[in-house]
């Protein structure tokens, strides 16, 4: 790799590991990153603290199998290349960081009062505008030369090299063809009909034949009867094929499943009916939809969505690979009417948008080498590169964005991406109106593939031709926990995001004052506990077999929830402290509007007060289900039950396939109602 060529390519460190004595600086590419997104300055600060010991670091790059003994200072330089950028950009950023460190040292020195204040202001000004700091040309040239040596030695990897290797190892996969649109519903007959008609109209407009599957979680015979009558009438008015299951039909299928498998009935009913004290069981309904669509690519949409398609204001070409948890951008609106006025609707075949990404091999998704400039790697960690090289990858799910109601619980948008935050914080009045209204446009700006864990089931396509993880059966965020299990167990599974959005329009208007967000910040919720325990689990994917990985993760969750309550809560408490420690200790971000910075300080103050208290671990979404002691025991039991369900999920899939071969199905076909029959 020539110095000239390398300087034109975007480079980043290979995923590596360190050896040597205690205190040597780490070359692990994930060093200085948090939750899949870059944390500017953190890696440099951590390296600087270690380098005071002065020990060299033994750096080993896994991909190139290269080992080097580097000084602490040179290890810091290598570690600063935490994104894919041209060598010149990396060198400039490092030199600017050194200049900033010099100012920081002066600002911290004991100086006369007026001079100390002046230096502190100078440092703050330089920190805000670090991109404009001038650096000495000789220093810049020396750093650039050192980085080019790293590239030639195999310690840095270029985007061109990534594309070449991944395209060479791409696996030929059958194109995804979505044949089912599935919905879970509860007590929303009219809204469900609106959704079905809108998606049916879109399919018919583009000559597309698709079947619909409805999982009715109402549990009320009157509502179930109305739903079935509506579906029968719909089949007569629109040429659609519909399958349907209410809770009684699901129970009948589960009986056959339990008899054929020998799996404990309690475990099956927990995962597929959500049986227990919790009223919200949408995840269990989604699991039954997973079972009914085995072997197919299918579309999961909300029953309060409408198939009206819009694109972001700025829709970019090319492909982005990201390690971010959330790669989406936001636009905010004060009310529903303002949202609709701002949207430019487009005529697109909804399913075809998803099929362009769903099920594809990542190597096949990457552009040709000569088009490397169209590949955005700015938010991909080098660990992503290593994982992709080692295991390959496929797009397991694809999701488009939403506009309208946000579809999430209480939030103050306090950590929105910088560009989204700029739109949100033009004034305090606009910020408060946007938070209260919950109205937004949320989507990626270009096609994106992520190793993160953001999953929005509002319009989510799934490649169910191979094993997928189940959803968490209870409470909110079952889709987020689906993604957490996918990330933990499926080392070649990735999430895809599309730069399009669908209308999410619940029948009742929703609002959320900022005060409600702060009131809820002092207590956790059940999905957050489960998610932290999944992330904290040891590596389970060593064998490369997804079913084995699911069983290992299930066994781990069952084990941690089978001991004493004190030990279980100690583990949960430790993981919460670990998860929040960096954010709680972080310095205040410069340049924020005063009111927005005050909201952040208030939120962090609530967390600091609440995290050490035992009450923090009493989930707010379980607060009406008993005494404090009963809720503590319930949390432990729900974690254990999910572990047990994960253990048997691969077996449930195999037995369901056998039942399908015997024409034993969970859902039943709806026969269109005859013309003139009662509605």
Secondary structure as the mmCIF struct_conf table of DSSP 4:
data_model
#
loop_
_struct_conf.conf_type_id
_struct_conf.id
_struct_conf.beg_label_comp_id
_struct_conf.beg_label_asym_id
_struct_conf.beg_label_seq_id
_struct_conf.end_label_comp_id
_struct_conf.end_label_asym_id
_struct_conf.end_label_seq_id
HELX_RH_AL_P HELX_RH_AL_P1 UNK A 3 UNK A 8
BEND BEND1 UNK A 9 UNK A 9
STRN STRN1 UNK A 10 UNK A 13
HELX_LH_PP_P HELX_LH_PP_P1 UNK A 14 UNK A 15
STRN STRN2 UNK A 16 UNK A 19
BEND BEND2 UNK A 20 UNK A 21
TURN_TY1_P TURN_TY1_P1 UNK A 22 UNK A 23
HELX_LH_PP_P HELX_LH_PP_P2 UNK A 24 UNK A 26
TURN_TY1_P TURN_TY1_P2 UNK A 29 UNK A 32
STRN STRN3 UNK A 33 UNK A 34
TURN_TY1_P TURN_TY1_P3 UNK A 35 UNK A 36
STRN STRN4 UNK A 37 UNK A 38
TURN_TY1_P TURN_TY1_P4 UNK A 40 UNK A 41
HELX_RH_AL_P HELX_RH_AL_P2 UNK A 42 UNK A 51
TURN_TY1_P TURN_TY1_P5 UNK A 52 UNK A 53
STRN STRN5 UNK A 57 UNK A 61
TURN_TY1_P TURN_TY1_P6 UNK A 62 UNK A 65
STRN STRN6 UNK A 66 UNK A 70
HELX_RH_AL_P HELX_RH_AL_P3 UNK A 72 UNK A 79
TURN_TY1_P TURN_TY1_P7 UNK A 80 UNK A 80
BEND BEND3 UNK A 83 UNK A 83
STRN STRN7 UNK A 85 UNK A 86
HELX_RH_AL_P HELX_RH_AL_P4 UNK A 87 UNK A 108
BEND BEND4 UNK A 109 UNK A 109
HELX_RH_AL_P HELX_RH_AL_P5 UNK A 113 UNK A 128
TURN_TY1_P TURN_TY1_P8 UNK A 129 UNK A 129
HELX_RH_3T_P HELX_RH_3T_P1 UNK A 130 UNK A 132
HELX_RH_AL_P HELX_RH_AL_P6 UNK A 137 UNK A 153
TURN_TY1_P TURN_TY1_P9 UNK A 154 UNK A 154
BEND BEND5 UNK A 155 UNK A 155
STRN STRN8 UNK A 156 UNK A 158
HELX_RH_AL_P HELX_RH_AL_P7 UNK A 159 UNK A 168
TURN_TY1_P TURN_TY1_P10 UNK A 169 UNK A 169
HELX_LH_PP_P HELX_LH_PP_P3 UNK A 170 UNK A 172
HELX_LH_PP_P HELX_LH_PP_P4 UNK A 174 UNK A 176
STRN STRN9 UNK A 178 UNK A 185
BEND BEND6 UNK A 186 UNK A 187
HELX_RH_AL_P HELX_RH_AL_P8 UNK A 189 UNK A 205
TURN_TY1_P TURN_TY1_P11 UNK A 206 UNK A 207
STRN STRN10 UNK A 211 UNK A 216
HELX_RH_AL_P HELX_RH_AL_P9 UNK A 221 UNK A 237
BEND BEND7 UNK A 238 UNK A 238
STRN STRN11 UNK A 241 UNK A 245
HELX_RH_AL_P HELX_RH_AL_P10 UNK A 247 UNK A 261
HELX_RH_AL_P HELX_RH_AL_P11 UNK A 265 UNK A 273
BEND BEND8 UNK A 276 UNK A 277
BEND BEND9 UNK A 279 UNK A 279
HELX_RH_AL_P HELX_RH_AL_P12 UNK A 282 UNK A 292
TURN_TY1_P TURN_TY1_P12 UNK A 293 UNK A 295
BEND BEND10 UNK A 296 UNK A 296
STRN STRN12 UNK A 297 UNK A 301
TURN_TY1_P TURN_TY1_P13 UNK A 303 UNK A 304
STRN STRN13 UNK A 305 UNK A 310
BEND BEND11 UNK A 313 UNK A 314
BEND BEND12 UNK A 318 UNK A 318
STRN STRN14 UNK A 319 UNK A 322
BEND BEND13 UNK A 325 UNK A 325
STRN STRN15 UNK A 329 UNK A 333
BEND BEND14 UNK A 334 UNK A 335
HELX_RH_AL_P HELX_RH_AL_P13 UNK A 336 UNK A 342
STRN STRN16 UNK A 345 UNK A 346
HELX_RH_AL_P HELX_RH_AL_P14 UNK A 350 UNK A 355
TURN_TY1_P TURN_TY1_P14 UNK A 356 UNK A 359
STRN STRN17 UNK A 361 UNK A 361
HELX_RH_AL_P HELX_RH_AL_P15 UNK A 362 UNK A 365
BEND BEND15 UNK A 366 UNK A 366
HELX_LH_PP_P HELX_LH_PP_P5 UNK A 367 UNK A 368
HELX_RH_3T_P HELX_RH_3T_P2 UNK A 369 UNK A 374
STRN STRN18 UNK A 375 UNK A 376
TURN_TY1_P TURN_TY1_P15 UNK A 378 UNK A 379
HELX_RH_AL_P HELX_RH_AL_P16 UNK A 382 UNK A 391
STRN STRN19 UNK A 394 UNK A 405
BEND BEND16 UNK A 408 UNK A 410
TURN_TY1_P TURN_TY1_P16 UNK A 414 UNK A 415
HELX_RH_AL_P HELX_RH_AL_P17 UNK A 418 UNK A 424
TURN_TY1_P TURN_TY1_P17 UNK A 425 UNK A 425
BEND BEND17 UNK A 426 UNK A 426
HELX_RH_AL_P HELX_RH_AL_P18 UNK A 428 UNK A 437
STRN STRN20 UNK A 439 UNK A 443
BEND BEND18 UNK A 445 UNK A 446
STRN STRN21 UNK A 447 UNK A 450
BEND BEND19 UNK A 451 UNK A 452
TURN_TY1_P TURN_TY1_P18 UNK A 457 UNK A 458
STRN STRN22 UNK A 459 UNK A 463
TURN_TY1_P TURN_TY1_P19 UNK A 464 UNK A 465
BEND BEND20 UNK A 466 UNK A 466
HELX_LH_PP_P HELX_LH_PP_P6 UNK A 469 UNK A 472
BEND BEND21 UNK A 474 UNK A 476
HELX_RH_AL_P HELX_RH_AL_P19 UNK A 478 UNK A 489
TURN_TY1_P TURN_TY1_P20 UNK A 491 UNK A 492
STRN STRN23 UNK A 493 UNK A 504
BEND BEND22 UNK A 507 UNK A 508
HELX_RH_AL_P HELX_RH_AL_P20 UNK A 514 UNK A 519
HELX_RH_3T_P HELX_RH_3T_P3 UNK A 520 UNK A 522
BEND BEND23 UNK A 523 UNK A 523
HELX_RH_AL_P HELX_RH_AL_P21 UNK A 526 UNK A 536
BEND BEND24 UNK A 537 UNK A 537
HELX_LH_PP_P HELX_LH_PP_P7 UNK A 538 UNK A 539
TURN_TY1_P TURN_TY1_P21 UNK A 542 UNK A 543
HELX_RH_AL_P HELX_RH_AL_P22 UNK A 546 UNK A 560
TURN_TY1_P TURN_TY1_P22 UNK A 561 UNK A 562
BEND BEND25 UNK A 563 UNK A 563
HELX_RH_AL_P HELX_RH_AL_P23 UNK A 565 UNK A 585
BEND BEND26 UNK A 586 UNK A 586
HELX_LH_PP_P HELX_LH_PP_P8 UNK A 587 UNK A 589
TURN_TY1_P TURN_TY1_P23 UNK A 590 UNK A 591
HELX_RH_AL_P HELX_RH_AL_P24 UNK A 594 UNK A 611
TURN_TY1_P TURN_TY1_P24 UNK A 612 UNK A 612
BEND BEND27 UNK A 613 UNK A 613
HELX_RH_3T_P HELX_RH_3T_P4 UNK A 614 UNK A 617
BEND BEND28 UNK A 618 UNK A 618
HELX_RH_3T_P HELX_RH_3T_P5 UNK A 620 UNK A 622
TURN_TY1_P TURN_TY1_P25 UNK A 623 UNK A 624
BEND BEND29 UNK A 625 UNK A 626
HELX_RH_AL_P HELX_RH_AL_P25 UNK A 628 UNK A 661
TURN_TY1_P TURN_TY1_P26 UNK A 662 UNK A 663
BEND BEND30 UNK A 666 UNK A 667
STRN STRN24 UNK A 668 UNK A 669
HELX_LH_PP_P HELX_LH_PP_P9 UNK A 670 UNK A 674
TURN_TY1_P TURN_TY1_P27 UNK A 675 UNK A 676
BEND BEND31 UNK A 677 UNK A 677
#
